[in-house]
Amino acid sequence: MKYGKMVKGSFLSRPNRFIAHVEIGGSEVVCHVKNTGRCRELLPVGAEVWCQEFDDPKRKTKYDLITVRKGERLINMDSQAPNKAAGEWLQAGGLEEITNLRAETFHGDSRFDFSFEKEGKTCFLEVKGVTLENDGVCAFPDAPTTRGVKHLQGLTKAAGDGYGAYVLFVIQMENVKYLHPNDATDPAFGDALRAAEAAGVTVLAMDCTVTEDTMTLRSPVEVRLGK
């Protein structure tokens, strides 16, 4: 996936979850933050960032904060990007041959990011974007997520009902060591993920090639489920 016009800036502050103050071209501007997570480790004062610029008078802000440099690593922090990139990956054969790919599909009281047919079976797939990284080790979530637990429980039920069920962690950076559930932050999610895997849900993780203005799923990443 590729963004439109991008401009480089320097992060100044984040007064709330939705906006950040960024210095662009010598001026302080307000940017929309497309990620309501904490992301504290990504946005120290002075962090190098890239923002998408819009020429739309109806918008409250002219910019969206998209990409940040953390050390030598570029990280995409747009929470909408994983679904878009995963859709492109699925269409390109990421899970080999599938048909009838659809977005936002319900099974019971659960709504999943994608459904498709694979080897004659209806399958459901939920995407989780990952930006939390420390020394190449990634973890999810970065804050407690009852919604995420519900998604895993829905996938577990779908697997029990005979459907294919997948959870795909899209790691929004490149060249990481492995991914694990963040039991220290949200033990309920970790327990739900292990229960889902034991019930037949396929747990996948992929890292991404990230540039200032693109993000593309790249290579499988090991998932370590043990506490």
Secondary structure, 3 states (H helix, E strand, C coil): CECCCEEEEEEEEEEECCEEEEEECCEEEEEEECCCCCCHHHCCCCCEEEEEECCCCCCCCCEEEEEEEECCEEEECCCCHHHHHHHHHHHCCCCCCCEEEEEEEEECCEEEEEEEEECCEEEEEEEEEECEEECCEEEECCCCCHHHHHHHHHHHHHHHCCCEEEEEEEECCCCCCEEEECCCCCHHHHHHHHHHHHCCCEEEEEEEEECCCEEEEEEECEECCCC
